[in-house]
Amino acid sequence: MEVASEEYKRSALPLFTTLAFASAILAALVGYFIDDIGPIYSLFVPVSLLIIGALVKYGDQAFDSDAYCKKTAIYLALPTGVWLGALIMLDESIAVIFIGMLLALLVARKYDNVAFRLAFAVAITLSLAALLIIHGNISLIGIAVTFILALLDEKIDALPADDDYNTLAIIMRQRPLLKIGVFVLCITGVLPSFIYLFAFLSFDFGYSMVDVASTLR
């Protein structure tokens, strides 16, 4: 078990780092060359989500494992929540993904520290403002899909495993159902571009990157 753990830690950090940045680059390329979104926004969305994913996990690990500074995590919580909330207000497709995910984490009782609660309070407040004022025709089906799949991912992740470092256990920690769901939403046109799939992947892999880095400290 310890050998598997050490092998995983050594290989996982470069893997998730590569996946996070590769996903962000692919999102930018799709946005610019395929969807004609414009270079600044095509880059801004995935890079923002990558950084937000990393910041969210920083705060989580600061309280869960004392791997990082709790005071810094609290200071970062407010701007992280504002940043994510602003993206939700700015982009309806980001709102579909992250409103569902934020609500799923609330139901799963994942907001278990002050940094998480602060970031969530800000992000969900801006999300509600987006729903009521800006995104009048947002896909409620899309939000329901992301909510259900994110909640299932959290429930599956919480199940006990005989070996936390076997292939199946590692995969199930990576929100596979939500990733598949976002892919399907892109295929069906609920999300209008694959930039949102790759941007979400950059968020999630950035999250995993900081998670693994915290175990190496």
Kinemage of the C-alpha trace (Angstrom):
@kinemage 1
@onewidth
@group {chain A} dominant
@subgroup {mainchain}
@vectorlist {calphas} color= white
{ca met a 1} P 0.000 0.000 0.000
{ca glu a 2} L 2.742 2.478 0.942
{ca val a 3} L 4.665 1.651 -2.237
{ca ala a 4} L 1.550 2.282 -4.346
{ca ser a 5} L 0.966 5.534 -2.468
{ca glu a 6} L 4.489 6.808 -3.108
{ca glu a 7} L 4.395 5.796 -6.777
{ca tyr a 8} L 1.075 7.596 -7.197
{ca lys a 9} L 2.337 10.777 -5.559
{ca arg a 10} L 5.490 10.880 -7.683
{ca ser a 11} L 3.616 10.434 -10.951
{ca ala a 12} L 0.357 12.249 -10.177
{ca leu a 13} L 1.704 15.785 -9.730
{ca pro a 14} L 3.339 16.079 -13.179
{ca leu a 15} L 0.359 14.254 -14.707
{ca phe a 16} L -2.294 16.586 -13.266
{ca thr a 17} L -0.150 19.649 -13.931
{ca thr a 18} L 0.183 18.640 -17.574
{ca leu a 19} L -3.527 17.848 -17.869
{ca ala a 20} L -4.549 21.146 -16.259
{ca phe a 21} L -2.466 23.308 -18.572
{ca ala a 22} L -3.147 21.155 -21.641
{ca ser a 23} L -6.892 21.455 -21.028
{ca ala a 24} L -6.606 25.230 -20.677
{ca ile a 25} L -4.639 25.454 -23.922
{ca leu a 26} L -7.151 23.250 -25.759
{ca ala a 27} L -10.013 25.391 -24.462
{ca ala a 28} L -8.306 28.546 -25.721
{ca leu a 29} L -7.626 26.971 -29.124
{ca val a 30} L -11.222 25.772 -29.474
{ca gly a 31} L -12.589 29.164 -28.481
{ca tyr a 32} L -10.345 31.112 -30.814
{ca phe a 33} L -10.002 28.913 -33.899
{ca ile a 34} L -13.315 27.043 -33.941
{ca asp a 35} L -15.828 29.321 -32.216
{ca asp a 36} L -14.358 32.723 -33.132
{ca ile a 37} L -14.808 33.887 -29.548
{ca gly a 38} L -11.753 36.139 -29.525
{ca pro a 39} L -8.277 35.552 -28.120
{ca ile a 40} L -8.666 37.359 -24.790
{ca tyr a 41} L -11.886 35.669 -23.693
{ca ser a 42} L -10.806 32.296 -25.108
{ca leu a 43} L -7.756 32.417 -22.836
{ca phe a 44} L -9.374 34.199 -19.904
{ca val a 45} L -12.044 31.569 -19.215
{ca pro a 46} L -9.867 28.424 -18.940
{ca val a 47} L -6.968 30.153 -17.188
{ca ser a 48} L -9.405 31.653 -14.671
{ca leu a 49} L -10.997 28.285 -13.969
{ca leu a 50} L -7.623 26.575 -13.637
{ca ile a 51} L -6.522 29.134 -11.041
{ca ile a 52} L -9.871 29.001 -9.222
{ca gly a 53} L -9.692 25.201 -9.048
{ca ala a 54} L -6.213 25.425 -7.558
{ca leu a 55} L -7.273 28.099 -5.044
{ca val a 56} L -10.333 26.115 -3.956
{ca lys a 57} L -8.221 23.044 -3.201
{ca tyr a 58} L -5.600 25.179 -1.468
{ca gly a 59} L -8.269 26.334 0.982
{ca asp a 60} L -9.622 22.829 1.406
{ca gln a 61} L -6.234 21.290 2.184
{ca ala a 62} L -5.242 24.161 4.459
{ca phe a 63} L -8.016 23.093 6.847
{ca asp a 64} L -8.304 19.377 6.115
{ca ser a 65} L -4.637 18.413 6.335
{ca asp a 66} L -2.811 21.560 7.540
{ca ala a 67} L -0.770 21.362 4.336
{ca tyr a 68} L -1.108 25.083 3.649
{ca cys a 69} L -1.541 28.285 5.644
{ca lys a 70} L -5.082 28.667 7.014
{ca lys a 71} L -4.790 32.445 7.264
{ca thr a 72} L -3.784 32.684 3.603
{ca ala a 73} L -6.675 30.384 2.683
{ca ile a 74} L -9.139 32.689 4.426
{ca tyr a 75} L -7.672 35.754 2.707
{ca leu a 76} L -7.968 34.007 -0.670
{ca ala a 77} L -11.527 32.768 -0.099
{ca leu a 78} L -13.286 36.083 -0.772
{ca pro a 79} L -11.521 36.931 -4.062
{ca thr a 80} L -11.922 33.313 -5.193
{ca gly a 81} L -15.665 33.442 -4.549
{ca val a 82} L -15.970 36.808 -6.282
{ca trp a 83} L -13.936 35.563 -9.253
{ca leu a 84} L -16.055 32.446 -9.718
{ca gly a 85} L -19.270 34.387 -9.134
{ca ala a 86} L -18.246 36.985 -11.709
{ca leu a 87} L -17.610 34.249 -14.291
{ca ile a 88} L -21.037 32.780 -13.532
{ca met a 89} L -22.623 36.189 -14.055
{ca leu a 90} L -20.612 36.803 -17.207
{ca asp a 91} L -21.162 33.480 -18.959
{ca glu a 92} L -24.383 31.468 -18.961
{ca ser a 93} L -22.631 28.188 -19.805
{ca ile a 94} L -20.256 28.536 -16.868
{ca ala a 95} L -23.330 29.236 -14.745
{ca val a 96} L -24.928 25.939 -15.866
{ca ile a 97} L -21.880 23.939 -14.782
{ca phe a 98} L -20.992 25.681 -11.554
{ca ile a 99} L -24.412 26.484 -10.105
{ca gly a 100} L -25.206 22.780 -10.294
{ca met a 101} L -21.856 21.887 -8.769
{ca leu a 102} L -22.053 24.480 -5.978
{ca leu a 103} L -25.509 23.243 -4.976
{ca ala a 104} L -24.367 19.605 -5.065
{ca leu a 105} L -21.456 20.392 -2.744
{ca leu a 106} L -23.898 22.148 -0.412
{ca val a 107} L -26.214 19.117 -0.281
{ca ala a 108} L -23.206 16.807 0.200
{ca arg a 109} L -22.090 19.004 3.149
{ca lys a 110} L -18.680 19.700 1.657
{ca tyr a 111} L -18.506 23.292 2.909
{ca asp a 112} L -16.868 22.217 6.143
{ca asn a 113} L -14.441 25.048 6.829
{ca val a 114} L -14.548 28.818 7.026
{ca ala a 115} L -12.703 29.408 3.742
{ca phe a 116} L -15.065 27.137 1.810
{ca arg a 117} L -18.120 28.714 3.408
{ca leu a 118} L -16.965 32.234 2.659
{ca ala a 119} L -16.154 31.458 -0.979
{ca phe a 120} L -19.450 29.577 -1.394
{ca ala a 121} L -21.521 32.376 0.167
{ca val a 122} L -20.090 34.919 -2.252
{ca ala a 123} L -20.253 32.668 -5.321
{ca ile a 124} L -23.815 31.458 -4.678
{ca thr a 125} L -25.033 34.997 -3.972
{ca leu a 126} L -23.669 36.144 -7.322
{ca ser a 127} L -25.100 32.991 -8.915
{ca leu a 128} L -28.584 33.821 -7.655
{ca ala a 129} L -28.193 37.352 -8.956
{ca ala a 130} L -27.186 35.913 -12.326
{ca leu a 131} L -30.254 33.659 -12.409
{ca leu a 132} L -32.685 36.377 -11.390
{ca ile a 133} L -31.287 39.307 -13.354
{ca ile a 134} L -28.977 38.196 -16.163
{ca his a 135} L -29.540 34.611 -17.315
{ca gly a 136} L -33.294 34.606 -17.814
{ca asn a 137} L -33.262 31.720 -20.308
{ca ile a 138} L -30.630 29.555 -18.655
{ca ser a 139} L -31.017 25.787 -19.089
{ca leu a 140} L -32.529 24.462 -15.872
{ca ile a 141} L -32.156 20.953 -17.292
{ca gly a 142} L -28.421 21.588 -17.674
{ca ile a 143} L -28.188 22.768 -14.064
{ca ala a 144} L -30.146 19.717 -12.910
{ca val a 145} L -27.797 17.391 -14.827
{ca thr a 146} L -24.655 18.951 -13.357
{ca phe a 147} L -26.222 18.964 -9.885
{ca ile a 148} L -27.198 15.273 -9.978
{ca leu a 149} L -23.912 14.076 -11.459
{ca ala a 150} L -21.771 16.207 -9.132
{ca leu a 151} L -23.747 14.890 -6.151
{ca leu a 152} L -23.323 11.288 -7.341
{ca asp a 153} L -19.584 11.870 -7.740
{ca glu a 154} L -19.382 13.122 -4.150
{ca lys a 155} L -21.379 10.163 -2.839
{ca ile a 156} L -19.220 7.666 -4.754
{ca asp a 157} L -16.018 9.372 -3.582
{ca ala a 158} L -17.200 9.014 0.019
{ca leu a 159} L -17.604 5.237 -0.274
{ca pro a 160} L -14.906 3.200 1.519
{ca ala a 161} L -12.311 1.523 -0.708
{ca asp a 162} L -10.058 -1.441 0.026
{ca asp a 163} L -7.216 0.301 -1.781
{ca asp a 164} L -7.275 4.075 -2.286
{ca tyr a 165} L -4.540 3.817 -4.911
{ca asn a 166} L -5.952 1.252 -7.303
{ca thr a 167} L -6.951 2.505 -10.748
{ca leu a 168} L -10.705 2.509 -10.127
{ca ala a 169} L -10.412 4.415 -6.837
{ca ile a 170} L -8.167 7.049 -8.434
{ca ile a 171} L -10.576 7.504 -11.357
{ca met a 172} L -13.615 7.831 -9.095
{ca arg a 173} L -11.905 10.641 -7.168
{ca gln a 174} L -11.742 12.715 -10.364
{ca arg a 175} L -15.466 13.550 -10.744
{ca pro a 176} L -15.843 11.248 -13.778
{ca leu a 177} L -19.639 11.455 -13.937
{ca leu a 178} L -19.652 15.250 -14.018
{ca lys a 179} L -16.929 15.272 -16.687
{ca ile a 180} L -19.031 12.913 -18.821
{ca gly a 181} L -22.099 15.044 -18.129
{ca val a 182} L -20.409 18.246 -19.292
{ca phe a 183} L -19.247 16.406 -22.420
{ca val a 184} L -22.836 15.292 -23.126
{ca leu a 185} L -24.146 18.826 -22.545
{ca cys a 186} L -21.652 20.039 -25.152
{ca ile a 187} L -22.637 17.295 -27.613
{ca thr a 188} L -26.346 18.054 -27.237
{ca gly a 189} L -25.880 21.805 -27.572
{ca val a 190} L -26.965 22.739 -24.046
{ca leu a 191} L -23.463 24.125 -23.754
{ca pro a 192} L -22.708 25.817 -27.085
{ca ser a 193} L -18.986 25.076 -27.307
{ca phe a 194} L -16.382 22.528 -26.255
{ca ile a 195} L -14.434 25.400 -24.741
{ca tyr a 196} L -16.564 24.777 -21.647
{ca leu a 197} L -15.623 21.110 -21.438
{ca phe a 198} L -11.903 21.840 -21.645
{ca ala a 199} L -12.199 24.842 -19.326
{ca phe a 200} L -13.981 22.687 -16.753
{ca leu a 201} L -11.284 20.035 -17.119
{ca ser a 202} L -8.636 22.685 -16.458
{ca phe a 203} L -10.532 23.621 -13.272
{ca asp a 204} L -10.783 20.041 -12.082
{ca phe a 205} L -7.229 19.039 -12.952
{ca gly a 206} L -5.928 22.237 -11.329
{ca tyr a 207} L -7.853 21.195 -8.222
{ca ser a 208} L -6.271 17.727 -8.310
{ca met a 209} L -2.828 19.214 -8.971
{ca val a 210} L -2.903 21.192 -5.703
{ca asp a 211} L -4.402 18.201 -3.890
{ca val a 212} L -1.492 15.975 -4.866
{ca ala a 213} L 1.060 18.742 -4.192
{ca ser a 214} L -0.262 19.023 -0.636
{ca thr a 215} L 0.697 15.399 0.075
{ca leu a 216} L 4.299 16.034 -0.951
{ca arg a 217} L 4.947 18.794 1.543
